[in-house]
Amino acid sequence: MAGNPDRVSELLERVWGPAKESLKRERSELEQFIKQSGIAGSTSVDIKPWDWRYYAEKVRQSSYNLDEAEVKPYFSLDKMVTAIFVCADRLFGLTFKHRPDIVAYHPDVKVYEVVEKVDGADKVVAIFLHDNYARSFKHSGAWMNSFRSQHRNNDKAESIIPIVINNNNFNKGGEGQPTLLSFDDAVVLFHEFGHGLHGMLSNVTYDRLSGTSVLRDFVELPSQLYEHWLSQEVVLKTHARHFQTNEPIPDELLARLMKARKFNEGFNTVEYTASALVDTALHKASSKGLDIAQFEKEELQRLGMPEGIIMRHRPAHFQHLFSGGSYAAAYYVYLWAEVLDADGFDAFLETGDCFNKDVAQRLRKYIYSSGNTLDPAEAFRLFRGRDPAIEPMLKKKGLMAKV
């Protein structure tokens, strides 16, 4: 979707400068904490790459007084699953009807009929399977897949109902106890469900163009965009409730949680963007006589890589580049998707209603339902009314101050 290497480089370089400035501020926080706590044993502080995450977590706990154990009781899996379904209903008019009579491949897997009202009658638009718990021999991570994709390529031109699954690996609560999620776990739940909706809402003729069969720098838009609803106060106040008392998450805790979400974004953005910039430069370079280690050193010097931090993926273990061709010269796609999702969600915020029906209708038509039948850039323009802007993403990451 980016179109050409120059647009990729422009994006990365626009983020690089503000990210480095944010990193400087974060380094000052870490140094001040180390000096005040006496950890370093002297007034001289030299933070090494292997130190950063350790001290950053100490600062997070000290500055924001945020303990995961304090947050988890408000994020039970059952309530968060209800939240993703309610958001899908308010946005797209979808109802998820649990079908315990449909036997899945494991007792933990729940099966739902996905229904919407069409001319006053219920219409099944998809089957959704939710496999949320970790277990022996299950693949790690979280992912969405389709057992059957939506299409109309048949003799009767009837739409084939998609069968979509979300897999997660949450630790199941003990006997009689709920499964409690961290906020990051809840983000994963929303993220994968966004992918799931991309498959369930597909409305195309051909299987090969259905659902998530889109360009790699566009496929993360529906998933990352759906994450935004988790952070909305109307959603949190309704669904983030204590599993024992059913009290909503306190305003003071919610404020600390949201503030802490932007902490260390400078570090995260620098280590990621450095890898993406080196990836892009590496694929522009001639392979003749190329010394990758020397190339990395010279490129990072040219970029002004800050001291005390390294690339997220050094070339020797940069599997995105060398384990296959999917992400070669395309590591930038995660950041590109963040540009799209932040700007896309702003379309809702600009109306003052994160569930605005008109915006949701365009979102469904041009993003979630069109599959690969539209050029991704054109699909975004039809939804947003213009090309994507980078500023909402910088604001989301807390990097706007020095732009």
C-alpha positions, 0 to 999 in steps of 0.5 A: 500500500505504501507504493514505493520505497521513498514513501516508506523511508519518508514515514520512517524518517518522520518518526525517527526524529521525534522518537529519538527526542522522546528517548532522551527524555526517557533516558533522563527519567531512568538516570534520575531514578538510578541516582536517587535509588542508589542502584548505581553506587555512584553519581555516574550512570551508564545505561547499557542496552541490557539494562534498559527494560529492567530500569524502565519497569522500575520507573514504571512502577515508581512513577505510575504506581501501577501493579498488574495485580491491581489491574487484572481483577477488572479484566476477566475474560468473560467480561472482555469477550462480552465487550468485543461482542457488544462493540461489534453489535454497536458498530456493525449490528452483529449478534453472537449467539453461543451454540453449545450444541455444536461440538468443537475439536476441544471442550474449551472451544466455544462456537457462535452463530454470527447474526444480523438483522436483514429486512427484520429477519435474522440472517446468519453471516458467519460461524465464529470459534473462540479458542482462548486457553493455553494447553499442552501441544497448542501452538503459542501466540495468538492468531486468526484463521479461516476454516472456510472463506466467504465467497459467491463463486458458485452456480447460484451466486449465493454467499458462502458463510465463512467459518472463522477462528480466533486462537489465544493462549490465556492461562485458564483460571483455577476451578471455579475461578475466572480467567483474569487478563492483563490489559495487554492480554485484553488488547490481544483479544481485541486485536485478534477479534479485529482480524476475525471480523475482517474474515466474518464481514467479507462480502466478495465474489471470489475466494482468493480476494476474501477477508484477510487476503490483502496486502501485508501493510494493510492486513493489520489495519482491521485488527489494530483499529479494533484495539482502540475501542478497548481504551474508550471510557464508555467501553471500560466503564461498562465492561472493566468491572471487578470480578467479585464486586462488579464495581467499574474500574476506578477513575484514578486507576484508569487514569494511571493505566492510560498514562502508563501506556505511553511510557517507554514509547520512545524506546520501543519506537527507536528500537523498532524503527532502527530495524525497519530503516536498516531493513529498507537500506539493506534492500537498496544496497548492492549485494556484491561484496556486502559485509552485513555487520559493517553495513549495520554499523555504518548505517546506524552511525549515519542514522545517529543511533542513540547510545545505550540501545540497539536494534530490536532485531540485529541482522544475524537473527532478523528472521523477518528478513531471512526466514522467508520473503514475506517481510523482506524490505517490509518490516515497516508494515507494523508502523504503517498499519499504526498510521492507518489505524490511528488516523482511521479511529480519529474518524470516529473521534472527530464526530464525538461518538466512537460508535458513530453509525455513518463512520461505522458503515463506511468502515464496514463497506470499505475496510472490513468487507471489501477484501482485496477487491479494492486497491488498499489506498483507494479503500482507505480514501473511500473510508476516510475521505483522504489519504492517511495522515501520520500525526494521529499515530505520533499523538497516540505514541506521545511523540507529538511534542517535538514534531 
